[in-house]
Amino acid sequence: TLMALTSLSSAFRHSMCCRHKVWHPFLGPLLIDFGSKSYSSYRRPGSVPEKKPLWQKIDFSFKRGIDTLKTQLKLLKQETKDHLIGPEGRPFTEYILEQTKVVWVFRTQEDLKKWVISSDVEIGGKSEVYLTLSRNNQTALLYGTLNTEVPRDGETQYSGYCSMRSRPLVGSFAKKKYFDWSNFNCLYLRVRGDGRPWMINLYTDPYFSHNKDDLYNYFMFTRGGPYWEDIKIPFSKFFLSSRGRIQDNQHPIWLDKASFLTLGFTLGDKVNGPFQLEIDFIGLINDRAHTEEFAYEKYD
């Protein structure tokens, strides 16, 4: 009986997952909030689990659905035009010969909306983080206070982190879009820090659900002071980790798979106190002098 109930439960979860995948392109804006919440399995210790039925989480609105359909069709039309022209809506010759590219700039509030900030407040911590434009509206200023005090919930053992990550690209009808960085071999940033070390995170869209916590990481050391720093980090230096643990089986980033979703900065040097990081732009570069394929030993 127990095995039968288990199989029925698994089948029901599989059918709900398949239905969600089928209807998501058409009801994307209606289900996007539910999808984002169900993807994260974290729940603060001691908190009461949410027992709200699925049908109550969906906001049905006929007018909103019609407006969303018009918007998505307009996006689909533009994507079709860009696809006929070439990659990213540019001629193929221009795309293949590109040596440098600026991916993110920070000049307006719309540029800031492409990023999400978070801290250990989500797990009951006391760190604070803010993201604003600088006084001349030409750069982004990430600042706040790091606090390593562990929340008293009886389960959390570590605390004290602040992060900033880019929002994933979304195309028409809520389908995923990917960056294609196969023409480049280095990440290029222009920043002005306060001397703290930062960890740069690259998240790739995995093939399997059990790989959803995999991250590629590398460190960025700022020197502080009033001068700007031009930092170049080869993609071959990024190492694979999962849930904060470096993996034994290392492999390079698949740049040709166009599987990049987010890029983030994480501060977690366990030093209490204020911090700030000013960012001018984040881009890519193809350094012909860098020939290293991967910096770490790989296992067969």
C-alpha positions as CSV (number, residue, x, y, z in Angstrom):
1,T,0.0,0.0,0.0
2,L,2.8,2.4,0.9
3,M,4.6,1.7,-2.4
4,A,1.3,2.3,-4.3
5,L,0.7,5.6,-2.5
6,T,4.3,6.7,-3.3
7,S,3.9,5.9,-7.0
8,L,0.6,7.7,-7.1
9,S,2.1,10.8,-5.4
10,S,5.1,10.7,-7.9
11,A,2.7,10.5,-10.8
12,F,0.6,13.4,-9.6
13,R,3.7,15.6,-9.1
14,H,4.9,14.6,-12.6
15,S,1.6,15.5,-14.1
16,M,1.4,18.8,-12.3
17,C,4.9,19.6,-13.5
18,C,4.0,18.7,-17.1
19,R,0.9,20.8,-17.0
20,H,2.8,23.7,-15.6
21,K,5.4,23.4,-18.4
22,V,2.6,23.2,-21.1
23,W,0.6,26.2,-19.8
24,H,3.5,28.4,-18.7
25,P,4.1,29.9,-22.2
26,F,0.5,31.0,-22.4
27,L,-0.1,31.9,-18.8
28,G,3.4,33.1,-18.1
29,P,2.6,36.4,-16.4
30,L,-0.1,34.7,-14.3
31,L,2.1,31.9,-13.1
32,I,5.4,33.6,-13.0
33,D,5.1,34.5,-9.3
34,F,4.1,30.9,-8.4
35,G,6.9,29.5,-10.4
36,S,9.6,31.6,-8.8
37,K,8.3,30.7,-5.3
38,S,8.0,27.0,-5.9
39,Y,11.5,26.8,-7.4
40,S,13.1,27.8,-4.1
41,S,12.7,25.1,-1.5
42,Y,14.1,27.2,1.4
43,R,11.8,27.9,4.4
44,R,13.0,29.6,7.5
45,P,13.2,27.3,10.5
46,G,10.2,27.6,12.7
47,S,8.0,29.3,10.1
48,V,4.6,27.8,9.3
49,P,4.4,26.1,5.8
50,E,2.1,27.8,3.4
51,K,-1.1,25.8,2.8
52,K,-2.7,28.0,0.2
53,P,-4.3,26.0,-2.7
54,L,-2.7,26.3,-6.1
55,W,-5.8,27.9,-7.7
56,Q,-5.8,30.7,-5.2
57,K,-2.2,31.7,-6.1
58,I,-3.2,32.5,-9.7
59,D,-4.6,35.9,-10.5
60,F,-7.1,35.5,-13.2
61,S,-7.9,38.6,-15.2
62,F,-9.3,38.6,-18.7
63,K,-8.2,42.2,-19.5
64,R,-4.7,41.5,-18.2
65,G,-4.5,38.4,-20.3
66,I,-5.5,40.2,-23.5
67,D,-2.9,43.0,-22.8
68,T,-0.2,40.4,-22.0
69,L,-1.0,38.5,-25.3
70,K,-0.6,41.7,-27.3
71,T,2.7,42.5,-25.6
72,Q,4.0,38.9,-26.1
73,L,3.0,38.9,-29.8
74,K,4.9,42.2,-30.3
75,L,8.0,40.7,-28.7
76,L,7.7,37.6,-30.8
77,K,7.5,39.7,-34.0
78,Q,10.6,41.6,-33.0
79,E,12.5,38.4,-32.2
80,T,11.6,37.0,-35.6
81,K,12.9,40.1,-37.3
82,D,16.2,39.9,-35.3
83,H,16.6,36.2,-36.1
84,L,16.2,36.8,-39.8
85,I,18.9,39.5,-39.7
86,G,21.4,37.5,-37.7
87,P,22.6,36.7,-34.1
88,E,21.2,39.3,-31.7
89,G,19.7,41.2,-34.5
90,R,23.0,42.1,-36.1
91,P,24.7,40.9,-39.4
92,F,26.7,37.7,-39.0
93,T,29.9,39.3,-40.2
94,E,29.7,42.0,-37.5
95,Y,28.8,39.5,-34.8
96,I,31.7,37.0,-35.6
97,L,34.4,39.7,-35.8
98,E,33.4,41.3,-32.5
99,Q,36.4,41.5,-30.0
100,T,34.8,43.5,-27.2
101,K,31.3,43.9,-25.9
102,V,29.6,45.8,-23.1
103,V,26.8,43.7,-21.5
104,W,25.7,45.9,-18.6
105,V,25.9,49.6,-18.0
106,F,24.5,51.7,-15.2
107,R,23.1,55.0,-16.4
108,T,19.4,55.0,-15.6
109,Q,16.9,53.4,-13.2
110,E,15.9,51.0,-16.0
111,D,19.5,49.7,-15.9
112,L,19.2,49.0,-12.1
113,K,16.0,47.1,-12.6
114,K,18.0,44.5,-14.4
115,W,19.6,43.5,-11.1
116,V,18.4,42.0,-7.8
117,I,20.0,42.5,-4.5
118,S,19.8,40.1,-1.5
119,S,21.3,39.5,1.9
120,D,21.1,37.2,4.8
121,V,17.9,39.0,5.9
122,E,16.2,36.2,3.9
123,I,17.4,33.7,6.5
124,G,16.9,35.9,9.5
125,G,20.3,37.7,9.4
126,K,21.0,41.4,10.0
127,S,23.1,42.5,7.0
128,E,21.9,45.4,4.8
129,V,22.5,46.0,1.1
130,Y,21.4,48.8,-1.2
131,L,21.8,49.6,-4.9
132,T,21.5,53.1,-6.3
133,L,22.9,55.3,-9.0
134,S,25.9,57.5,-8.2
135,R,25.6,61.3,-8.0
136,N,26.4,61.8,-11.7
137,N,24.1,59.0,-12.8
138,Q,26.9,57.3,-14.7
139,T,27.7,54.4,-12.4
140,A,26.0,52.1,-9.9
141,L,26.8,52.1,-6.2
142,L,26.4,48.9,-4.2
143,Y,26.7,49.6,-0.5
144,G,25.5,48.4,2.9
145,T,26.7,46.8,6.1
146,L,27.8,43.2,6.7
147,N,26.7,41.5,9.9
148,T,27.9,37.9,10.7
149,E,25.6,37.4,13.7
150,V,23.9,34.0,13.3
151,P,20.0,34.0,13.6
152,R,18.8,32.2,16.7
153,D,16.6,29.6,15.0
154,G,18.5,26.6,16.2
155,E,19.5,25.4,12.7
156,T,21.4,28.1,10.9
157,Q,25.1,27.9,11.5
158,Y,26.5,30.7,9.3
159,S,25.4,34.1,8.3
160,G,26.8,37.3,6.9
161,Y,26.5,37.8,3.1
162,C,25.3,40.4,0.6
163,S,24.9,39.8,-3.1
164,M,23.8,41.4,-6.3
165,R,22.7,39.3,-9.3
166,S,21.4,40.1,-12.8
167,R,17.9,39.1,-13.7
168,P,17.6,36.2,-16.2
169,L,16.7,37.1,-19.8
170,V,13.1,36.3,-20.7
171,G,11.8,36.3,-24.3
172,S,8.3,36.2,-25.7
173,F,5.8,34.0,-23.9
174,A,8.1,33.7,-20.9
175,K,10.6,31.5,-22.7
176,K,14.2,31.5,-21.6
177,K,16.8,33.5,-23.5
178,Y,20.5,32.9,-23.2
179,F,23.7,34.9,-23.5
180,D,26.1,33.7,-26.2
181,W,29.7,34.5,-25.0
182,S,31.4,31.9,-27.2
183,N,33.4,34.7,-29.1
184,F,35.0,35.9,-25.8
185,N,37.4,34.4,-23.3
186,C,37.5,37.0,-20.5
187,L,35.2,38.9,-18.3
188,Y,36.0,42.6,-18.1
189,L,34.9,45.0,-15.4
190,R,35.6,48.6,-14.4
191,V,35.0,49.0,-10.7
192,R,36.0,51.1,-7.7
193,G,36.0,49.2,-4.4
194,D,36.9,49.7,-0.8
195,G,39.6,47.0,-0.5
196,R,37.2,44.1,0.2
197,P,37.3,40.8,-1.7
198,W,34.3,40.0,-3.8
199,M,33.3,36.7,-5.3
200,I,31.9,36.7,-8.9
201,N,29.3,34.1,-9.6
202,L,28.3,32.8,-13.0
203,Y,25.1,30.7,-13.1
204,T,24.4,28.3,-15.9
205,D,21.1,26.8,-16.8
206,P,21.5,23.1,-15.9
207,Y,20.1,20.1,-17.9
208,F,19.0,18.3,-14.7
209,S,17.2,19.7,-11.6
210,H,19.8,18.3,-9.2
211,N,22.4,20.7,-10.8
212,K,20.4,23.8,-10.1
213,D,22.7,24.9,-7.2
214,D,25.9,24.7,-9.4
215,L,27.8,27.9,-9.7
216,Y,31.0,29.0,-11.3
217,N,33.1,31.2,-9.0
218,Y,36.2,33.4,-9.0
219,F,37.4,36.2,-6.8
220,M,37.8,39.9,-7.5
221,F,40.2,41.8,-5.1
222,T,39.6,45.5,-4.9
223,R,42.4,47.8,-3.7
224,G,40.4,50.7,-2.4
225,G,41.2,54.3,-2.9
226,P,39.8,56.9,-5.3
227,Y,41.1,55.3,-8.5
228,W,39.2,53.0,-10.9
229,E,40.3,49.5,-11.5
230,D,40.1,47.7,-14.9
231,I,39.7,44.0,-13.9
232,K,40.1,41.2,-16.5
233,I,39.2,37.7,-15.4
234,P,39.6,34.8,-17.9
235,F,36.7,32.3,-18.0
236,S,39.3,29.5,-17.7
237,K,39.9,30.6,-14.0
238,F,36.3,30.0,-12.9
239,F,35.8,26.9,-10.8
240,L,32.7,24.8,-10.2
241,S,31.0,24.8,-6.8
242,S,27.6,23.6,-5.5
243,R,26.0,25.0,-2.4
244,G,29.2,26.7,-1.4
245,R,31.4,23.5,-1.8
246,I,34.1,23.3,-4.4
247,Q,33.5,20.2,-6.5
248,D,36.2,17.6,-7.2
249,N,35.0,17.0,-10.7
250,Q,35.9,20.3,-12.4
251,H,35.0,21.2,-16.0
252,P,35.2,24.5,-17.9
253,I,32.2,26.7,-18.6
254,W,30.4,25.8,-21.8
255,L,30.6,29.1,-23.6
256,D,29.4,27.7,-26.9
257,K,26.2,26.4,-25.2
258,A,24.9,29.9,-24.6
259,S,23.6,28.8,-21.2
260,F,24.3,31.9,-19.1
261,L,21.4,33.2,-17.0
262,T,22.8,35.4,-14.3
263,L,26.0,37.1,-13.2
264,G,26.3,38.0,-9.5
265,F,28.6,39.5,-7.0
266,T,28.7,38.1,-3.4
267,L,30.4,39.7,-0.4
268,G,31.1,37.2,2.4
269,D,34.6,37.9,3.8
270,K,33.2,37.5,7.4
271,V,34.3,41.0,8.4
272,N,31.6,43.1,10.1
273,G,31.2,46.7,9.0
274,P,30.2,48.9,6.0
275,F,31.2,48.2,2.4
276,Q,30.7,49.8,-1.0
277,L,31.4,48.9,-4.6
278,E,31.0,51.3,-7.5
279,I,30.5,49.7,-10.9
280,D,31.0,51.5,-14.2
281,F,30.3,48.7,-16.7
282,I,30.5,44.9,-17.1
283,G,31.6,43.6,-20.4
284,L,33.5,40.9,-22.3
285,I,36.8,40.8,-24.2
286,N,38.6,38.4,-26.5
287,D,42.2,38.4,-25.4
288,R,44.3,36.7,-28.1
289,A,47.2,36.5,-25.8
290,H,45.3,34.2,-23.3
291,T,45.5,30.6,-24.6
292,E,44.7,28.7,-21.5
293,E,41.7,26.4,-21.8
294,F,41.2,25.5,-18.2
295,A,43.2,26.2,-15.1
296,Y,42.3,23.2,-13.0
297,E,42.8,19.4,-13.2
298,K,40.0,17.4,-14.6
299,Y,39.1,13.8,-13.7
300,D,37.9,11.2,-16.1
